[in-house]
Amino acid sequence: MSINKEQRRKLKKLAHHIKPFINIGKQGLLDGAINSIKEKIEKEELIKVKFSQNKEDKISLSKELINKTESEEVCLIGHTLILYKKSKNPQNRHIKI
């Protein structure tokens, strides 16, 4: 699923008040971090990930994270990545785009 410009704008608005779920530190993307992001995005559909270290590698780490979680990049603002993935569980689907 690919999100269009209008959907991306709506998701950015919805994500504005969300606090970053996890900080990616100097160790980069560890399996534990990826698994917890997968669980959280399945429940919430829309999350923020902050890069507190590895700021120069944030673009490559973002792409790797998107591939491993099978999610969509809403945007990368500064050192914060906003991710969206439609939940497989209908009870967790609370975002309509």
C-alpha positions, 0 to 999 in steps of 0.5 A, spaced: 500 500 500 502 506 498 499 513 501 498 519 497 499 526 498 493 528 501 493 521 506 500 523 508 498 530 510 492 527 514 497 522 517 502 528 519 496 532 522 494 526 526 502 524 528 503 531 531 501 530 538 504 523 538 511 523 542 516 518 539 515 511 541 523 509 541 530 512 540 535 509 536 541 510 539 549 509 537 548 501 536 543 502 531 537 498 529 537 492 534 532 486 533 529 488 539 528 495 537 525 492 531 520 487 534 518 492 539 516 497 533 512 492 529 508 490 535 507 498 537 505 499 530 500 493 529 497 496 535 497 504 534 498 504 526 502 511 527 508 512 531 514 516 531 521 514 532 527 518 534 534 518 532 538 520 538 545 518 535 547 516 528 544 522 526 548 522 519 545 515 518 538 516 519 536 516 512 539 509 511 536 507 517 529 509 516 529 505 509 532 499 513 526 500 518 521 501 513 523 495 510 523 490 516 517 493 519 513 493 512 510 500 513 510 506 510 514 513 511 509 518 512 515 523 513 522 524 516 522 531 520 529 533 523 531 527 527 524 524 527 521 518 523 513 518 522 511 511 520 504 508 518 502 501 517 494 499 517 493 494 522 492 487 520 487 486 526 480 490 525 479 492 532 486 496 532 484 500 526 482 507 528 485 511 523 481 512 516 485 515 510 
